[in-house]
């Protein structure tokens, strides 16, 4: 479709191609998860208020809990997965508008973009935006904002998001999933008792829940005594429990040192390492290469790795709970757990030559841009200090980004490009 409008006396034409599948606004599909009914009842109580903030360490089962709760209660939702790009308010409202269109397709008129004329009153824009968004939803309805910790503490996003939360009507509830407590900007919402926190103390696994999770995991047949011992060592941490259960099941022995003294992320890294080292060389190579893709499709994995059996491997990783999440879209999307992906990226830098890393980053970035994941492509160019490709990407996307009100995203890319390159290219200076 083509949309034409005038901005500052200049006519811009935006070519909107067929909307790509976007993992960040796709609800995760959870199958076969253990139902934590204790927490389901607690969520029933907390969701009597407008906002629930769920905070706990990585791997605590937050996303699985919320997704399985919504399934059990048959509640419709918009699921929005935040990342660093949402520090640009225009990006946040752009993708939230796509999610709204997906959730309420009967409304033909799209929600407004945060274009320059609104920048002087972004908080008012946010409040009116959430009012209009909620008016389109058939209640009861839940808005889930996952990975909120990805937004930088100093970002203006917090105040803008908070303003939107003040506009929630009866029947629309918000669940925020984060590794951190609410930023200080949310103190007023806490004081007014419009926000309740579901924290690590409540999310920790009870002994019966540890037993249930291990019994639910396919292929794990441990004795009650072994499960009790693992529960004590995991200290209620779901990912650590599963990792240690798999290690015990396959006879890999205890970790060196005292696991109880290790921080959760360290435990996660250790057991990821143990599982990784025991995989076949071809699978290890597949994991290391696909880690450059934040969201993985079968086609992208095949193209990047040259491995014809990418679908089989990804399916197996998902079914084996190998820190791989699957989201159902017109095209299947796989995603590694953030900590596991970071482990793979770190290991890749150890095993591959710098030139090979640069080639992988460039190839992955091209695949990402081709699938519409331009922010992720830019991040790879920045990580590899590939300023020439970053410049070309910025120039290709500059007009559409500005038309969407996302000039700050463009500015953040161009600010990384060395001044000497900008001087040599007038188009970079122009933007």
C-alpha positions as CSV (number, residue, x, y, z in Angstrom):
1,X,0.0,0.0,0.0
2,X,1.1,3.6,-0.5
3,X,0.6,6.4,1.9
4,X,1.3,10.0,1.0
5,X,1.4,13.0,3.3
6,X,3.2,16.3,3.7
7,X,5.8,17.0,6.3
8,X,7.5,20.4,6.5
9,X,6.4,21.1,2.9
10,X,8.0,18.0,1.5
11,X,5.9,15.1,0.1
12,X,7.0,11.7,1.3
13,X,5.8,8.5,-0.2
14,X,6.1,5.5,2.1
15,X,6.0,2.1,0.3
16,X,4.6,-0.3,2.8
17,X,5.3,-3.8,1.7
18,X,3.5,-6.8,3.0
19,X,3.9,-6.6,6.7
20,X,6.6,-9.0,7.8
21,X,6.2,-11.4,10.7
22,X,7.5,-9.6,13.8
23,X,8.6,-11.7,16.7
24,X,8.5,-8.8,19.2
25,X,4.7,-8.5,18.9
26,X,4.0,-12.3,18.8
27,X,2.7,-14.1,21.8
28,X,4.9,-17.1,22.7
29,X,3.3,-20.5,22.3
30,X,3.8,-22.6,25.4
31,X,3.0,-26.3,25.1
32,X,3.3,-28.9,27.7
33,X,4.4,-26.5,30.5
34,X,3.8,-27.4,34.1
35,X,0.9,-25.3,35.4
36,X,1.9,-23.4,38.5
37,X,-1.6,-23.1,40.0
38,X,-0.3,-21.5,43.1
39,X,0.9,-18.5,41.0
40,X,-2.2,-18.6,38.8
41,X,-4.3,-17.9,41.9
42,X,-1.9,-15.2,42.9
43,X,-2.1,-13.6,39.5
44,X,-5.9,-13.7,39.7
45,X,-5.6,-11.6,42.9
46,X,-3.0,-9.2,41.6
47,X,-4.8,-8.5,38.3
48,X,-7.7,-7.1,40.2
49,X,-5.5,-3.9,40.0
50,X,-4.4,-2.3,36.7
51,X,-0.7,-3.2,36.6
52,X,1.3,-6.2,37.8
53,X,5.1,-5.9,37.6
54,X,6.8,-9.3,37.6
55,X,10.5,-9.2,38.4
56,X,13.0,-12.1,38.9
57,X,16.4,-13.2,37.6
58,X,16.8,-14.6,34.1
59,X,15.5,-18.1,33.7
60,X,13.0,-17.9,36.5
61,X,10.1,-19.0,34.2
62,X,8.4,-15.5,34.1
63,X,7.5,-15.7,30.4
64,X,6.3,-19.3,30.7
65,X,4.2,-18.5,33.7
66,X,2.4,-15.5,32.1
67,X,1.9,-17.3,28.8
68,X,0.5,-20.5,30.4
69,X,-1.7,-18.4,32.8
70,X,-3.3,-16.5,29.8
71,X,-3.9,-19.9,28.1
72,X,-5.4,-21.4,31.2
73,X,-7.7,-18.4,31.8
74,X,-8.4,-18.0,28.0
75,X,-7.5,-14.3,28.2
76,X,-6.8,-12.4,24.9
77,X,-3.6,-10.3,25.0
78,X,-1.2,-8.1,23.1
79,X,2.3,-9.5,23.8
80,X,5.1,-6.9,23.3
81,X,8.7,-7.9,23.6
82,X,10.8,-4.8,24.4
83,X,14.4,-4.3,23.4
84,X,17.0,-1.5,23.3
85,X,15.4,0.0,20.3
86,X,12.3,0.9,22.3
87,X,14.3,3.6,24.0
88,X,13.2,5.6,20.9
89,X,9.5,6.4,21.8
90,X,8.6,6.5,18.1
91,X,9.8,2.9,17.7
92,X,7.7,1.8,20.7
93,X,4.5,3.3,19.4
94,X,5.2,2.1,15.8
95,X,5.4,-1.5,16.8
96,X,2.6,-1.2,19.4
97,X,0.4,0.1,16.6
98,X,1.2,-3.0,14.5
99,X,0.3,-5.2,17.5
100,X,-3.0,-3.3,18.0
101,X,-3.9,-3.8,14.3
102,X,-3.2,-7.5,14.8
103,X,-5.3,-7.7,17.9
104,X,-8.3,-5.6,16.6
105,X,-8.3,-6.0,12.8
106,X,-11.8,-4.6,12.5
107,X,-10.5,-1.1,13.1
108,X,-9.2,0.0,9.8
109,X,-7.8,3.3,10.9
110,X,-4.3,2.8,12.3
111,X,-3.1,4.3,15.6
112,X,-1.1,7.5,15.1
113,X,2.7,7.5,14.6
114,X,4.8,9.7,16.9
115,X,5.7,12.1,14.1
116,X,7.6,15.4,14.8
117,X,4.4,17.5,15.4
118,X,3.8,15.5,18.6
119,X,7.3,15.7,20.0
120,X,6.6,18.7,22.2
121,X,4.0,16.8,24.1
122,X,5.0,13.2,24.1
123,X,3.4,12.4,27.4
124,X,0.0,13.7,26.3
125,X,0.4,11.7,23.1
126,X,1.1,8.6,25.1
127,X,-2.0,9.0,27.3
128,X,-4.3,9.6,24.3
129,X,-2.6,6.7,22.4
130,X,-3.3,4.2,25.2
131,X,-6.9,5.5,25.6
132,X,-7.5,4.9,21.9
133,X,-5.7,1.6,22.0
134,X,-7.8,0.3,24.9
135,X,-11.0,1.6,23.3
136,X,-10.4,-0.9,20.5
137,X,-10.0,-3.9,22.8
138,X,-12.8,-6.2,23.8
139,X,-12.5,-6.6,27.6
140,X,-11.3,-8.4,29.6
141,X,-7.9,-8.0,27.9
142,X,-4.3,-8.1,29.0
143,X,-1.3,-6.1,27.7
144,X,2.0,-7.9,28.3
145,X,5.3,-6.0,28.1
146,X,8.1,-8.6,28.2
147,X,11.8,-8.0,28.8
148,X,11.3,-4.5,30.2
149,X,14.8,-4.5,31.6
150,X,16.2,-4.1,28.0
151,X,15.2,-0.4,28.2
152,X,18.1,1.7,29.6
153,X,17.5,3.3,33.0
154,X,18.2,6.8,31.7
155,X,15.7,6.4,28.8
156,X,12.7,8.8,28.5
157,X,10.6,5.7,27.7
158,X,9.8,5.1,31.4
159,X,8.0,8.4,31.9
160,X,6.2,8.1,28.6
161,X,5.1,4.5,29.3
162,X,4.0,5.5,32.8
163,X,1.8,8.2,31.3
164,X,0.1,5.6,29.1
165,X,-0.5,3.3,32.1
166,X,-2.5,6.1,33.8
167,X,-5.1,5.9,31.0
168,X,-6.0,2.2,31.5
169,X,-9.8,1.7,31.6
170,X,-11.6,-1.0,33.7
171,X,-11.2,-4.4,32.1
172,X,-7.7,-3.8,30.6
173,X,-4.8,-5.0,32.6
174,X,-1.1,-4.8,32.1
175,X,1.6,-7.3,33.0
176,X,5.2,-6.1,32.9
177,X,7.9,-8.8,32.8
178,X,11.4,-7.7,33.8
179,X,14.6,-8.9,35.5
180,X,14.6,-5.7,37.5
181,X,12.4,-3.8,39.9
182,X,10.3,-0.9,38.6
183,X,12.3,2.2,37.8
184,X,12.0,5.1,40.2
185,X,9.6,6.8,37.8
186,X,6.9,4.3,38.8
187,X,7.0,5.3,42.5
188,X,3.7,7.3,42.1
189,X,1.9,4.3,40.6
190,X,3.1,2.2,43.5
191,X,2.0,4.8,46.1
192,X,-1.4,5.0,44.5
193,X,-1.7,1.2,44.7
194,X,-2.2,0.9,41.0
195,X,0.9,-1.2,40.6
196,X,1.7,-4.4,42.5
197,X,5.0,-6.3,42.3
198,X,5.2,-10.1,41.9
199,X,8.8,-10.7,42.9
200,X,11.5,-13.3,43.1
201,X,10.4,-14.4,46.6
202,X,7.0,-15.4,45.2
203,X,8.2,-16.8,41.9
204,X,10.7,-19.1,43.5
205,X,9.8,-22.8,42.9
206,X,8.2,-24.5,45.8
207,X,9.3,-28.2,46.4
208,X,6.1,-29.5,44.8
209,X,6.6,-27.2,41.8
210,X,10.2,-28.5,41.3
211,X,8.8,-32.1,41.3
212,X,6.1,-31.1,38.8
213,X,8.5,-29.4,36.4
214,X,11.0,-32.3,36.4
215,X,8.1,-34.8,35.9
216,X,6.8,-32.7,33.0
217,X,10.1,-32.5,31.3
218,X,10.2,-35.2,28.7
219,X,12.6,-38.1,29.4
220,X,13.6,-37.0,32.9
221,X,13.2,-39.9,35.4
222,X,14.9,-39.0,38.6
223,X,14.2,-40.4,42.1
224,X,12.3,-38.3,44.7
225,X,15.5,-38.0,46.7
226,X,17.5,-36.7,43.7
227,X,14.7,-34.2,42.9
228,X,14.7,-32.9,46.5
229,X,18.5,-32.4,46.3
230,X,18.2,-30.6,43.0
231,X,15.5,-28.3,44.4
232,X,17.7,-27.3,47.3
233,X,20.6,-26.6,45.1
234,X,18.5,-24.6,42.6
235,X,17.1,-22.4,45.3
236,X,13.8,-22.1,43.4
237,X,15.5,-21.0,40.1
238,X,13.7,-22.8,37.3
239,X,16.4,-22.7,34.6
240,X,19.0,-23.9,37.1
241,X,16.8,-26.8,38.2
242,X,16.2,-28.0,34.6
243,X,19.9,-27.7,33.7
244,X,21.0,-29.7,36.8
245,X,18.2,-32.2,36.2
246,X,19.4,-32.8,32.7
247,X,23.0,-33.0,33.9
248,X,22.1,-35.6,36.6
249,X,19.9,-37.6,34.1
250,X,22.7,-38.0,31.6
251,X,25.4,-38.8,34.2
252,X,27.5,-35.7,33.6
253,X,28.3,-35.3,37.3
254,X,28.3,-32.4,39.7
255,X,29.7,-29.0,38.8
256,X,33.1,-28.2,40.2
257,X,32.9,-26.1,43.3
258,X,29.7,-25.4,45.3
259,X,26.7,-24.6,42.9
260,X,24.9,-23.0,45.8
261,X,27.5,-20.2,45.9
262,X,27.2,-19.4,42.2
263,X,25.0,-16.6,41.0
264,X,22.1,-17.8,38.8
265,X,23.7,-16.4,35.5
266,X,26.9,-18.2,36.3
267,X,25.1,-21.5,36.9
268,X,23.3,-21.0,33.6
269,X,26.5,-20.3,31.8
270,X,28.2,-23.3,33.4
271,X,25.5,-25.8,32.4
272,X,25.0,-24.3,29.0
273,X,28.7,-24.9,28.5
274,X,28.4,-28.5,29.7
275,X,25.6,-29.2,27.3
276,X,27.3,-27.4,24.4
277,X,30.6,-29.2,24.7
278,X,28.8,-32.6,24.5
279,X,26.9,-31.7,21.3
280,X,28.1,-33.0,17.9
281,X,30.6,-30.7,16.2
282,X,28.2,-29.9,13.4
283,X,25.5,-28.9,15.9
284,X,28.0,-26.7,17.8
285,X,28.9,-24.9,14.6
286,X,25.2,-24.5,13.8
287,X,24.6,-22.9,17.3
288,X,27.6,-20.6,17.1
289,X,26.6,-19.2,13.7
290,X,22.8,-18.9,14.3
291,X,23.5,-17.0,17.5
292,X,24.2,-14.0,15.4
293,X,20.5,-14.0,14.5
294,X,18.4,-12.6,17.4
295,X,15.3,-14.1,15.8
296,X,15.9,-17.3,13.8
297,X,13.8,-18.6,10.9
298,X,14.5,-21.9,9.2
299,X,15.4,-20.1,5.9
300,X,17.7,-17.7,7.6
301,X,19.4,-20.5,9.6
302,X,19.9,-22.5,6.4
303,X,21.3,-19.6,4.5
304,X,23.7,-18.5,7.2
305,X,25.0,-21.9,8.2
306,X,24.7,-23.8,4.9
307,X,23.1,-26.6,6.9
308,X,20.3,-28.3,5.0
309,X,18.7,-29.8,8.1
310,X,18.2,-26.5,9.9
311,X,14.5,-27.3,10.5
312,X,15.3,-30.6,12.1
313,X,17.9,-29.1,14.4
314,X,15.8,-26.2,15.5
315,X,12.8,-28.4,16.2
316,X,15.0,-30.7,18.2
317,X,16.5,-27.9,20.2
318,X,13.1,-26.6,21.0
319,X,11.7,-30.0,22.0
320,X,14.8,-30.7,24.2
321,X,14.3,-27.4,26.0
322,X,17.8,-26.4,24.8
323,X,17.1,-22.8,25.8
324,X,15.3,-22.3,22.5
325,X,11.9,-20.7,22.3
326,X,9.5,-21.0,19.4
327,X,6.9,-18.4,18.3
328,X,4.1,-19.3,15.9
329,X,3.8,-16.9,13.0
330,X,3.1,-17.3,9.3
331,X,6.8,-18.3,9.4
332,X,8.1,-20.1,12.4
333,X,10.5,-18.0,14.6
334,X,13.0,-19.5,17.0
335,X,14.9,-17.6,19.6
336,X,17.7,-18.5,22.0
337,X,17.5,-17.6,25.7
338,X,19.4,-14.3,26.0
339,X,22.0,-15.7,28.4
340,X,22.5,-18.8,26.2
341,X,22.8,-16.6,23.1
342,X,25.4,-14.5,24.9
343,X,27.3,-17.6,25.8
344,X,27.3,-18.8,22.2
345,X,28.5,-15.4,20.9
346,X,31.3,-15.3,23.5
347,X,32.3,-18.9,22.5
348,X,32.2,-18.0,18.8
349,X,34.7,-15.2,19.3
350,X,37.0,-17.8,20.9
351,X,36.7,-20.4,18.2
352,X,36.5,-18.3,15.0
353,X,39.1,-16.0,13.5
354,X,38.2,-12.2,13.6
355,X,37.8,-12.2,9.8
356,X,35.3,-15.1,10.0
357,X,33.3,-13.2,12.7
358,X,33.1,-10.2,10.5
359,X,31.8,-12.2,7.6
360,X,29.2,-13.9,9.8
361,X,28.0,-10.6,11.2
362,X,27.7,-9.1,7.7
363,X,25.9,-12.1,6.3
364,X,23.5,-12.2,9.3
365,X,22.8,-8.5,9.0
366,X,21.9,-8.8,5.3
367,X,19.5,-11.6,6.2
368,X,18.0,-9.6,9.0
369,X,17.4,-6.5,6.8
370,X,15.9,-8.7,4.1
371,X,13.3,-10.0,6.6
372,X,12.5,-6.5,8.0
373,X,14.6,-6.7,11.1
374,X,16.5,-3.5,10.3
375,X,17.3,-2.6,14.0
376,X,18.9,-6.0,14.6
377,X,20.9,-5.6,11.3
378,X,22.2,-2.2,12.4
379,X,23.2,-3.6,15.8
380,X,25.3,-6.3,14.1
381,X,27.0,-3.7,11.9
382,X,27.8,-1.6,14.9
383,X,29.1,-4.6,16.9
384,X,31.4,-5.4,14.0
385,X,32.4,-1.8,13.4
386,X,31.3,-2.2,9.8
387,X,30.7,1.5,9.2
388,X,30.4,1.2,5.4
389,X,27.5,-1.3,5.6
390,X,25.9,0.7,8.5
391,X,26.0,3.8,6.4
392,X,24.4,2.1,3.4
393,X,21.7,0.7,5.7
394,X,21.0,4.1,7.2
395,X,20.7,5.7,3.8
396,X,18.4,3.1,2.5
397,X,16.1,3.5,5.5
398,X,16.5,7.2,6.4
399,X,13.4,8.5,4.6
400,X,11.0,5.8,6.0
401,X,12.4,6.1,9.5
402,X,11.9,9.8,9.6
403,X,8.4,9.5,8.1
404,X,7.6,7.1,11.0
405,X,8.8,9.7,13.5
406,X,11.9,7.5,14.3
407,X,14.5,10.1,13.7
408,X,16.3,9.3,16.9
409,X,16.9,5.7,15.8
410,X,18.5,7.0,12.6
411,X,20.5,9.5,14.6
412,X,21.8,6.8,16.9
413,X,23.1,4.9,13.8
414,X,24.7,7.9,12.1
415,X,26.4,9.0,15.3
416,X,28.4,5.8,15.2
417,X,29.8,6.5,11.7
418,X,33.2,8.1,11.9
419,X,33.2,11.8,11.0
420,X,35.7,11.3,8.2
421,X,33.2,9.0,6.4
422,X,30.4,11.5,6.9
423,X,32.5,14.3,5.5
424,X,33.1,12.2,2.3
425,X,29.4,11.4,1.8
426,X,27.1,14.5,1.6
427,X,24.0,12.3,1.9
428,X,25.2,11.2,5.4
429,X,25.7,14.8,6.4
430,X,22.3,15.7,5.0
431,X,20.5,13.1,7.2
